[in-house]
Amino acid sequence: MHLPDDVAIRSSDHNGIRLSMLYSLWGDWITATGDPGRPDELFGCMLDAADALQCATFLAVHGFYRAAMAELRVAVELVLVGTYGNLKPNEPKYLNWKKSGGELPFGTIRNELAKALTGVSYGWIFEKEEFINRTYRKLCNFTHSRPDSSDGVLWRSNGPVYVHEMMIKIFLMAMSVYAICYLLVRLSRPISVLPRDSRILFEEDWIPEREGIARAFEQLYREKATPVSLSP
C-alpha cells in the first residue's frame, strides 16, 4: 500500500466528523458564490477559492499537511482580491492584476482596504495586528516551508505519515479561514446571506481567533455570535 493511501485510511478513521463538517462547509461555499448569470468581481475568486478549499482537505487526508495549509492561504488571498475588486473595481492596481497578470500582494490589498475603511466600524479588521493578518502570516510559514513548518518536520519522517495533531491543526485553521472568507464576502456584498449550516463558524467558541471573528461577524452581519461549547 502506498503511504498516502495508508494515511487516508487513518485520517478518515479518526476524523470522520471533522471531514464531514469540512465537506458540508465546502458545499455551502459553492452555493454562496453567487449568480453565474450576473457575476461580480468576487464571483470568480470565490469559485477558485472553492477549489483551494477542497484541495486543502484532500491533501490533508492524504498526509500532505504543509501543502494543505498552503492551499488555505490561497483561499484567503483569492477572496481578499475579489473583495478588493468589488469595492474598487476601477482601481488601476486591481485592473492590472486582472488584465495583465500584475502582482497584487496580500499586504498591498490589506493596506489599501485599511485606508479606505478608516472610520468605518469594521475597518479595524484590516489592521496589521488583527486576526486576518495574523492568520495569513501563520499560513505563510507553510507556503514557504519555514524550518518549523516543512514536510519533514511535520511528518518526523521522509514521507507522508498520519499525524493526528496536524489533522486537528488543519481542521481548526480551515474553520478560521472559512469564517474570514465569509466576513470578506459580507463586506463586499452587504446583502449576502450566510448559509444556515455555516453559522457554526461564528458560534463555536473553539474557532481560532474567535474573539475577533465574532466581533466582526456582529458588525457585518448585525447578528449576535452566540457561543456554544462543543468539542472540535
Buried (B, 14 or more C-beta within 10 A) or exposed (E): EEBBEBBBEBBEEBBEEBBEBBEBBBBBBEEBBBEEEEEBBBBBBBBBBBBBBBBBBBBBBBBBBBBBBBBBBBBBBBBBBBBBBBBBEEBEBBBEBBEEEEEBEBEEBBBBBBEBBEEEEBBBBBBEEBBBBBBBEBBBBBBEBEEEBBBEEBBEEEEBBBBEEBBBBBBBBBBBBBBBBBBBBBBBBEEBEBBEEBBBBBBBBEBBBBEBBBBBBBBBBEEEBEEEEEEB
